[in-house]
Amino acid sequence: AAKEERSTWRGAARGAPGGARGGKAPHNCNPIKSKEEAKKTSPEPENEEGPVNEKSVGPRIGLAKVLSLSDGNNVEERKTLYDEVIELDSGLHDAYIELGELYRGTMEAVDVYCKFPFSEELTFDDAYIFGEMVQIMMKLEEYDDPRLEKSLIGYGTVMGWNCLDTYVSKLENAFKTAVLKNVYCAVNKKSPDDSDVLQYFKVKLW
């Protein structure tokens, strides 16, 4: 009887899940599939392409600044980057200023600066752009360019009439009194028919 009991216990052990050889496979084991079956049941890979990032200002200005530090001839690439920035944010002073520097001292720089959308309430940043235009046009003696008068008014409105002394002297020597009268009245917010203004013009021989 003892032998039969031990024999029965060993057979049960061998047939138990996870037991020695001869036992059945555990109930949670999946049968191995053939290659054909696996191919049929495997899901197709999903398209991993995400949404395309919109163009942004920061990376373009950053790249343009980095390119300015390199020794390569990348002026055209930097111009393109600043043009894209201006298209994205037309009111960003830095983009116009830095793009204008790539056309340093030329009327092309004035063309760039003039595209800035100035508001009625002018700021020091606005004055900087006006000042750049004034310097270029005065140096190139573009006295008859209507943008000179506008730039002098913008610069003087923020910085004051006395800041225009150097340019006033040059325009006097060039006999551009009409421009000087318009600039004086606009900067000082006075009517050209004001008695004090007329007296000032008389003293200045305008």
GROMACS elastic network, one bead per residue, 0.5 to 0.9 nm:
[ bonds ]
;  ai    aj funct       b0    kb
    1     4     6  0.51632   500
    1     5     6  0.63114   500
    1     6     6  0.88078   500
    2     5     6  0.51545   500
    2     6     6  0.63076   500
    2     7     6  0.86104   500
    3     6     6  0.52618   500
    3     7     6  0.61110   500
    3     8     6  0.85986   500
    4     7     6  0.50799   500
    4     8     6  0.61242   500
    4     9     6  0.87060   500
    5     8     6  0.51556   500
    5     9     6  0.62738   500
    5    10     6  0.88070   500
    6     9     6  0.51103   500
    6    10     6  0.62775   500
    6    11     6  0.86875   500
    7    10     6  0.53203   500
    7    11     6  0.62823   500
    7    12     6  0.87274   500
    8    11     6  0.52339   500
    8    12     6  0.63240   500
    8    13     6  0.87862   500
    9    12     6  0.51739   500
    9    13     6  0.62749   500
    9    14     6  0.87690   500
   10    13     6  0.50137   500
   10    14     6  0.62128   500
   10    15     6  0.86338   500
   11    14     6  0.51673   500
   11    15     6  0.62147   500
   11    16     6  0.86386   500
   12    15     6  0.51141   500
   12    16     6  0.60547   500
   12    23     6  0.88260   500
   13    16     6  0.52219   500
   13    17     6  0.85459   500
   13    19     6  0.61172   500
   13    20     6  0.74530   500
   13    23     6  0.81480   500
   14    17     6  0.83354   500
   14    18     6  0.86421   500
   14    19     6  0.52829   500
   14    20     6  0.51301   500
   14    21     6  0.65407   500
   14    22     6  0.61796   500
   14    23     6  0.52297   500
   14    24     6  0.86928   500
   15    18     6  0.84913   500
   15    19     6  0.64789   500
   15    20     6  0.76467   500
   15    21     6  0.82241   500
   15    22     6  0.64493   500
   15    24     6  0.60494   500
   16    19     6  0.52163   500
   16    20     6  0.81213   500
   16    23     6  0.58548   500
   16    24     6  0.69452   500
   16    25     6  0.88081   500
   16    26     6  0.85427   500
   17    20     6  0.86980   500
   17    23     6  0.65278   500
   17    24     6  0.61674   500
   17    25     6  0.62206   500
   17    26     6  0.50599   500
   17    27     6  0.79654   500
   18    21     6  0.88876   500
   18    23     6  0.73858   500
   18    24     6  0.80119   500
   18    25     6  0.72196   500
   18    26     6  0.65889   500
   19    22     6  0.81911   500
   19    23     6  0.60390   500
   19    24     6  0.83714   500
   20    23     6  0.63050   500
   21    24     6  0.86363   500
   23    26     6  0.89229   500
   24    27     6  0.85207   500
   25    28     6  0.83068   500
   25    29     6  0.68710   500
   26    29     6  0.57111   500
   27    30     6  0.82964   500
   30    33     6  0.86609   500
   33    36     6  0.80388   500
   33    37     6  0.59842   500
   33    38     6  0.60077   500
   34    37     6  0.52400   500
   34    38     6  0.61460   500
   34    39     6  0.85879   500
   35    38     6  0.50997   500
   35    39     6  0.60935   500
   35    40     6  0.86611   500
   36    39     6  0.51691   500
   36    40     6  0.63143   500
   36    41     6  0.88105   500
   37    40     6  0.51362   500
   37    41     6  0.62639   500
   37    42     6  0.85121   500
   38    41     6  0.52777   500
   38    42     6  0.58488   500
   39    42     6  0.53460   500
   39    43     6  0.84819   500
   40    43     6  0.81991   500
   43    46     6  0.85438   500
   45    48     6  0.84866   500
   46    49     6  0.89961   500
   47    50     6  0.84712   500
   49    52     6  0.85657   500
   50    53     6  0.89806   500
   53    56     6  0.85453   500
   55    59     6  0.88118   500
   55    60     6  0.87556   500
   55    84     6  0.88364   500
   55    88     6  0.78879   500
   56    59     6  0.65486   500
   56    60     6  0.71289   500
   56    85     6  0.77154   500
   56    88     6  0.72131   500
   57    60     6  0.55139   500
   57    61     6  0.63100   500
   57    62     6  0.85904   500
   57    84     6  0.80903   500
   57    85     6  0.53748   500
   57    86     6  0.85284   500
   57    88     6  0.66883   500
   57    89     6  0.73028   500
   58    61     6  0.54078   500
   58    62     6  0.60316   500
   58    63     6  0.85682   500
   58    85     6  0.84575   500
   59    63     6  0.60124   500
   59    64     6  0.85376   500
   60    63     6  0.51281   500
   60    64     6  0.61364   500
   60    65     6  0.86154   500
   60    78     6  0.89237   500
   60    81     6  0.57544   500
   60    82     6  0.73268   500
   60    84     6  0.78712   500
   60    85     6  0.67409   500
   61    64     6  0.50650   500
   61    65     6  0.61956   500
   61    66     6  0.86461   500
   61    78     6  0.88599   500
   61    81     6  0.70844   500
   61    82     6  0.68851   500
   61    85     6  0.71575   500
   61    94     6  0.89055   500
   61    95     6  0.75461   500
   62    65     6  0.52032   500
   62    66     6  0.62658   500
   62    67     6  0.86793   500
   63    66     6  0.50294   500
   63    67     6  0.61088   500
   63    68     6  0.85919   500
   63    78     6  0.81784   500
   63    81     6  0.80393   500
   64    67     6  0.51019   500
   64    68     6  0.62500   500
   64    69     6  0.89978   500
   64    77     6  0.79933   500
   64    78     6  0.51853   500
   64    79     6  0.83036   500
   64    81     6  0.64489   500
   64    82     6  0.74159   500
   65    68     6  0.50788   500
   65    69     6  0.68198   500
   65    78     6  0.82972   500
   66    69     6  0.53985   500
   66    70     6  0.69359   500
   67    70     6  0.52643   500
   67    71     6  0.82665   500
   67    72     6  0.79831   500
   67    74     6  0.68583   500
   67    75     6  0.84817   500
   67    77     6  0.85972   500
   67    78     6  0.71432   500
   68    71     6  0.79460   500
   68    72     6  0.87266   500
   68    74     6  0.78423   500
   68    75     6  0.80782   500
   68    78     6  0.78014   500
   69    72     6  0.88854   500
   70    73     6  0.84254   500
   70    74     6  0.84540   500
   71    74     6  0.84817   500
   72    75     6  0.86649   500
   73    76     6  0.81272   500
   73    77     6  0.88744   500
   74    77     6  0.52686   500
   74    78     6  0.63009   500
   74    79     6  0.87178   500
   75    78     6  0.51309   500
   75    79     6  0.61727   500
   75    80     6  0.86943   500
   75   102     6  0.71084   500
   76    79     6  0.50085   500
   76    80     6  0.62633   500
   76    81     6  0.87169   500
   77    80     6  0.51322   500
   77    81     6  0.63453   500
   77    82     6  0.88288   500
   78    81     6  0.50395   500
   78    82     6  0.62724   500
   78    83     6  0.85647   500
   78    99     6  0.79464   500
   78   102     6  0.85054   500
   79    82     6  0.52326   500
   79    83     6  0.61158   500
   79    84     6  0.86374   500
   79    99     6  0.62338   500
   79   102     6  0.74474   500
   80    83     6  0.50767   500
   80    84     6  0.62554   500
   80    85     6  0.86951   500
   81    84     6  0.51521   500
   81    85     6  0.62921   500
   81    86     6  0.87895   500
   82    86     6  0.61775   500
   82    87     6  0.85310   500
   82    95     6  0.57300   500
   82    96     6  0.76157   500
   82    98     6  0.78857   500
   82    99     6  0.60878   500
   83    86     6  0.51729   500
   83    87     6  0.62373   500
   83    88     6  0.87290   500
   83    95     6  0.80192   500
   83    96     6  0.87050   500
   83    99     6  0.79401   500
   84    87     6  0.50116   500
   84    88     6  0.62775   500
   84    89     6  0.86315   500
   85    88     6  0.50553   500
   85    89     6  0.59664   500
   85    90     6  0.76610   500
   85    92     6  0.82745   500
   85    95     6  0.66934   500
   86    89     6  0.50190   500
   86    91     6  0.74711   500
   86    92     6  0.70442   500
   86    95     6  0.63900   500
   86    96     6  0.74341   500
   87    90     6  0.58931   500
   89    92     6  0.59118   500
   89    95     6  0.88596   500
   90    93     6  0.84186   500
   90    95     6  0.86557   500
   90    96     6  0.89147   500
   90   115     6  0.86519   500
   90   116     6  0.70039   500
   90   117     6  0.71984   500
   91    95     6  0.87240   500
   91    96     6  0.89378   500
   91   116     6  0.67547   500
   91   117     6  0.64501   500
   91   118     6  0.82944   500
   92    95     6  0.58038   500
   92    96     6  0.71986   500
   92   116     6  0.83820   500
   93    96     6  0.55185   500
   93    97     6  0.62069   500
   93    98     6  0.86382   500
   93   116     6  0.76965   500
   93   125     6  0.68079   500
   93   126     6  0.76986   500
   93   129     6  0.81270   500
   94    97     6  0.50331   500
   94    98     6  0.58854   500
   94    99     6  0.82169   500
   94   125     6  0.88901   500
   95    98     6  0.54205   500
   95    99     6  0.59450   500
   95   100     6  0.83590   500
   96    99     6  0.51191   500
   96   100     6  0.58365   500
   96   101     6  0.85450   500
   96   109     6  0.89887   500
   96   112     6  0.64316   500
   96   113     6  0.59827   500
   96   115     6  0.82394   500
   96   116     6  0.71238   500
   96   129     6  0.82328   500
   97   100     6  0.51100   500
   97   101     6  0.63432   500
   97   109     6  0.89381   500
   97   112     6  0.84630   500
   97   113     6  0.72055   500
   97   128     6  0.85705   500
   97   129     6  0.68642   500
   97   132     6  0.87563   500
   98   101     6  0.51042   500
   98   102     6  0.68294   500
   99   102     6  0.53441   500
   99   103     6  0.71865   500
   99   109     6  0.77826   500
   99   112     6  0.73590   500
   99   113     6  0.87423   500
  100   103     6  0.52804   500
  100   104     6  0.63130   500
  100   105     6  0.87080   500
  100   106     6  0.89400   500
  100   108     6  0.77804   500
  100   110     6  0.74114   500
  100   111     6  0.85225   500
  100   112     6  0.59494   500
  100   113     6  0.66443   500
  100   132     6  0.89590   500
  101   105     6  0.79467   500
  101   109     6  0.70773   500
  102   109     6  0.77208   500
  103   106     6  0.58997   500
  103   107     6  0.80291   500
  103   108     6  0.60609   500
  103   110     6  0.87317   500
  103   112     6  0.87721   500
  104   107     6  0.87465   500
  104   108     6  0.83518   500
  104   109     6  0.62984   500
  104   136     6  0.86745   500
  105   108     6  0.83379   500
  105   109     6  0.68140   500
  105   110     6  0.85647   500
  105   132     6  0.88409   500
  105   135     6  0.84042   500
  105   136     6  0.55487   500
  105   137     6  0.86660   500
  105   139     6  0.84833   500
  105   140     6  0.85688   500
  106   109     6  0.54487   500
  106   110     6  0.70169   500
  106   136     6  0.67470   500
  106   137     6  0.84544   500
  106   140     6  0.83128   500
  107   111     6  0.62750   500
  107   112     6  0.87118   500
  107   133     6  0.86375   500
  107   136     6  0.73353   500
  107   137     6  0.75074   500
  107   140     6  0.86428   500
  108   112     6  0.64280   500
  108   113     6  0.88244   500
  109   112     6  0.50595   500
  109   113     6  0.62825   500
  109   114     6  0.86203   500
  109   132     6  0.87618   500
  109   133     6  0.78145   500
  109   136     6  0.83744   500
  110   113     6  0.50608   500
  110   114     6  0.60156   500
  110   115     6  0.87545   500
  110   132     6  0.79659   500
  110   133     6  0.55206   500
  110   134     6  0.89081   500
  110   136     6  0.75056   500
  110   137     6  0.80521   500
  110   147     6  0.86921   500
  111   114     6  0.53074   500
  111   115     6  0.67378   500
  112   115     6  0.55602   500
  112   116     6  0.75680   500
  113   116     6  0.57680   500
  113   129     6  0.63248   500
  113   130     6  0.78346   500
  113   132     6  0.82067   500
  113   133     6  0.70925   500
  114   117     6  0.79957   500
  114   118     6  0.89326   500
  114   129     6  0.85748   500
  114   130     6  0.86357   500
  114   133     6  0.82668   500
  114   147     6  0.80781   500
  115   118     6  0.87624   500
  116   126     6  0.88267   500
  116   129     6  0.86632   500
  118   121     6  0.82395   500
  118   122     6  0.71638   500
  118   126     6  0.70640   500
  119   122     6  0.62233   500
  119   123     6  0.89378   500
  119   126     6  0.89150   500
  122   125     6  0.81294   500
  122   126     6  0.59343   500
  122   127     6  0.72957   500
  122   154     6  0.75969   500
  122   157     6  0.79485   500
  122   158     6  0.67370   500
  123   126     6  0.50643   500
  123   127     6  0.63193   500
  123   128     6  0.87915   500
  123   158     6  0.68648   500
  124   128     6  0.62441   500
  124   129     6  0.88445   500
  124   155     6  0.88406   500
  124   158     6  0.67290   500
  124   159     6  0.81033   500
  125   128     6  0.51021   500
  125   129     6  0.66707   500
  125   130     6  0.88144   500
  126   129     6  0.53082   500
  126   130     6  0.62866   500
  126   131     6  0.85452   500
  126   154     6  0.78137   500
  126   155     6  0.78858   500
  126   158     6  0.84354   500
  127   131     6  0.58761   500
  127   132     6  0.85309   500
  127   151     6  0.86672   500
  127   154     6  0.64636   500
  127   156     6  0.80879   500
  127   157     6  0.83419   500
  127   158     6  0.62023   500
  127   159     6  0.73522   500
  128   131     6  0.50042   500
  128   132     6  0.62485   500
  128   133     6  0.87837   500
  128   155     6  0.75572   500
  129   132     6  0.51422   500
  129   133     6  0.64458   500
  129   134     6  0.87352   500
  129   151     6  0.85340   500
  129   155     6  0.83338   500
  130   133     6  0.52084   500
  130   134     6  0.62205   500
  130   135     6  0.87398   500
  130   150     6  0.83906   500
  130   152     6  0.70827   500
  130   153     6  0.85742   500
  130   154     6  0.60935   500
  130   155     6  0.53409   500
  131   134     6  0.50241   500
  131   135     6  0.61750   500
  131   136     6  0.86577   500
  131   151     6  0.70666   500
  131   152     6  0.76151   500
  131   154     6  0.83639   500
  131   155     6  0.57860   500
  131   156     6  0.89984   500
  132   135     6  0.52664   500
  132   136     6  0.63044   500
  132   137     6  0.87184   500
  132   151     6  0.88330   500
  133   136     6  0.52803   500
  133   137     6  0.61596   500
  133   138     6  0.84067   500
  133   147     6  0.82330   500
  133   148     6  0.73073   500
  133   151     6  0.65091   500
  133   152     6  0.86831   500
  134   137     6  0.53771   500
  134   138     6  0.58877   500
  134   139     6  0.83583   500
  134   147     6  0.86608   500
  134   148     6  0.60785   500
  134   149     6  0.86192   500
  134   151     6  0.59564   500
  134   152     6  0.63446   500
  134   155     6  0.82269   500
  134   167     6  0.84912   500
  135   138     6  0.52905   500
  135   139     6  0.60078   500
  135   140     6  0.85589   500
  135   167     6  0.87748   500
  136   139     6  0.52307   500
  136   140     6  0.61857   500
  136   141     6  0.84244   500
  136   142     6  0.85014   500
  137   140     6  0.50690   500
  137   141     6  0.57783   500
  137   143     6  0.70391   500
  137   145     6  0.80575   500
  137   147     6  0.87096   500
  137   148     6  0.65901   500
  138   142     6  0.61332   500
  138   143     6  0.67824   500
  138   148     6  0.79541   500
  138   167     6  0.73929   500
  138   170     6  0.82475   500
  138   171     6  0.87394   500
  139   142     6  0.77904   500
  140   143     6  0.84542   500
  141   144     6  0.83898   500
  142   145     6  0.55968   500
  142   148     6  0.75263   500
  143   146     6  0.80450   500
  143   148     6  0.66955   500
  143   149     6  0.83972   500
  143   171     6  0.76345   500
  143   174     6  0.82643   500
  143   176     6  0.76169   500
  143   179     6  0.87440   500
  144   147     6  0.85045   500
  144   148     6  0.75367   500
  144   149     6  0.86185   500
  144   176     6  0.85554   500
  144   179     6  0.88080   500
  145   148     6  0.56611   500
  145   149     6  0.76720   500
  146   149     6  0.56159   500
  146   150     6  0.67101   500
  146   151     6  0.88320   500
  147   150     6  0.50534   500
  147   151     6  0.59683   500
  147   152     6  0.85068   500
  148   151     6  0.50751   500
  148   152     6  0.60834   500
  148   153     6  0.85749   500
  148   179     6  0.88730   500
  149   152     6  0.51553   500
  149   153     6  0.62408   500
  149   154     6  0.86639   500
  149   179     6  0.62528   500
  149   180     6  0.81824   500
  149   182     6  0.78269   500
  149   183     6  0.65372   500
  150   153     6  0.51776   500
  150   154     6  0.62127   500
  150   155     6  0.86505   500
  150   183     6  0.79925   500
  151   154     6  0.50252   500
  151   155     6  0.60154   500
  151   156     6  0.83356   500
  152   155     6  0.52019   500
  152   156     6  0.58763   500
  152   157     6  0.83285   500
  152   164     6  0.76102   500
  152   167     6  0.86924   500
  152   183     6  0.66657   500
  152   187     6  0.86619   500
  153   156     6  0.51540   500
  153   157     6  0.58731   500
  153   158     6  0.87385   500
  153   161     6  0.89530   500
  153   182     6  0.84473   500
  153   183     6  0.53853   500
  153   184     6  0.79579   500
  153   186     6  0.63573   500
  153   187     6  0.57391   500
  154   157     6  0.52368   500
  154   158     6  0.66880   500
  154   159     6  0.87059   500
  154   187     6  0.78833   500
  155   158     6  0.56102   500
  155   159     6  0.60185   500
  155   160     6  0.76938   500
  155   161     6  0.87942   500
  155   163     6  0.84723   500
  155   164     6  0.82541   500
  155   187     6  0.87741   500
  156   159     6  0.50449   500
  156   161     6  0.51978   500
  156   162     6  0.79550   500
  156   163     6  0.67398   500
  156   164     6  0.65730   500
  156   183     6  0.82260   500
  156   184     6  0.87984   500
  156   186     6  0.88547   500
  156   187     6  0.57824   500
  156   188     6  0.87580   500
  157   160     6  0.56457   500
  157   161     6  0.73365   500
  157   186     6  0.78169   500
  157   188     6  0.76725   500
  158   161     6  0.89272   500
  158   187     6  0.86089   500
  159   162     6  0.80792   500
  159   163     6  0.62797   500
  159   164     6  0.86248   500
  160   163     6  0.57320   500
  160   164     6  0.76168   500
  160   187     6  0.72937   500
  160   188     6  0.83389   500
  161   164     6  0.56099   500
  161   165     6  0.74698   500
  161   183     6  0.89546   500
  161   184     6  0.73603   500
  161   187     6  0.65058   500
  161   188     6  0.73360   500
  162   165     6  0.55066   500
  162   166     6  0.89317   500
  163   166     6  0.77014   500
  163   167     6  0.87139   500
  164   167     6  0.53863   500
  164   168     6  0.59603   500
  164   169     6  0.87186   500
  165   168     6  0.50230   500
  165   169     6  0.62976   500
  165   170     6  0.88323   500
  166   169     6  0.53865   500
  166   170     6  0.65966   500
  166   171     6  0.88848   500
  167   170     6  0.51590   500
  167   171     6  0.61828   500
  167   172     6  0.85347   500
  168   171     6  0.51624   500
  168   172     6  0.60757   500
  168   173     6  0.86608   500
  168   180     6  0.69911   500
  169   172     6  0.50604   500
  169   173     6  0.63005   500
  169   174     6  0.86853   500
  170   173     6  0.51295   500
  170   174     6  0.63080   500
  170   175     6  0.87132   500
  170   176     6  0.89060   500
  171   175     6  0.61109   500
  171   176     6  0.52663   500
  171   177     6  0.73031   500
  171   179     6  0.81830   500
  171   180     6  0.73423   500
  172   176     6  0.59163   500
  172   177     6  0.64513   500
  172   180     6  0.79048   500
  172   206     6  0.84434   500
  173   176     6  0.77760   500
  174   177     6  0.84781   500
  175   178     6  0.84504   500
  175   206     6  0.87377   500
  176   179     6  0.55969   500
  176   180     6  0.64889   500
  176   181     6  0.89576   500
  176   206     6  0.88760   500
  177   181     6  0.60951   500
  177   182     6  0.86388   500
  177   205     6  0.86697   500
  177   206     6  0.54165   500
  178   181     6  0.52525   500
  178   182     6  0.63939   500
  178   183     6  0.86932   500
  178   206     6  0.78128   500
  179   182     6  0.52855   500
  179   183     6  0.61602   500
  179   184     6  0.85741   500
  180   183     6  0.51462   500
  180   184     6  0.60018   500
  180   185     6  0.86213   500
  180   206     6  0.80459   500
  181   184     6  0.51870   500
  181   185     6  0.62575   500
  181   186     6  0.86056   500
  181   192     6  0.76561   500
  181   201     6  0.76109   500
  181   206     6  0.73976   500
  182   185     6  0.53995   500
  182   186     6  0.61529   500
  182   187     6  0.85744   500
  182   192     6  0.79863   500
  183   186     6  0.51993   500
  183   187     6  0.59826   500
  183   188     6  0.83903   500
  184   187     6  0.53783   500
  184   188     6  0.60276   500
  184   189     6  0.81053   500
  184   190     6  0.80850   500
  184   192     6  0.89553   500
  184   197     6  0.88649   500
  185   188     6  0.52868   500
  185   189     6  0.54783   500
  185   191     6  0.61547   500
  185   192     6  0.62462   500
  185   197     6  0.78803   500
  186   190     6  0.66688   500
  186   191     6  0.83177   500
  187   190     6  0.79968   500
  190   193     6  0.83944   500
  190   194     6  0.69365   500
  190   197     6  0.74153   500
  191   194     6  0.53008   500
  191   197     6  0.74922   500
  192   195     6  0.84021   500
  192   197     6  0.62369   500
  192   198     6  0.69272   500
  193   196     6  0.85812   500
  193   197     6  0.69634   500
  193   198     6  0.65547   500
  194   197     6  0.51644   500
  194   198     6  0.62087   500
  194   199     6  0.86672   500
  195   198     6  0.51174   500
  195   199     6  0.61953   500
  195   200     6  0.86121   500
  196   199     6  0.50707   500
  196   200     6  0.61579   500
  196   201     6  0.86645   500
  197   201     6  0.61972   500
  197   202     6  0.85792   500
  198   201     6  0.50872   500
  198   202     6  0.61978   500
  198   203     6  0.87383   500
  199   202     6  0.50128   500
  199   203     6  0.63088   500
  199   204     6  0.86778   500
  200   203     6  0.51600   500
  200   204     6  0.62069   500
  200   205     6  0.85074   500
  200   206     6  0.85472   500
  201   204     6  0.50324   500
  201   205     6  0.59257   500
  202   206     6  0.61736   500
  203   206     6  0.77720   500
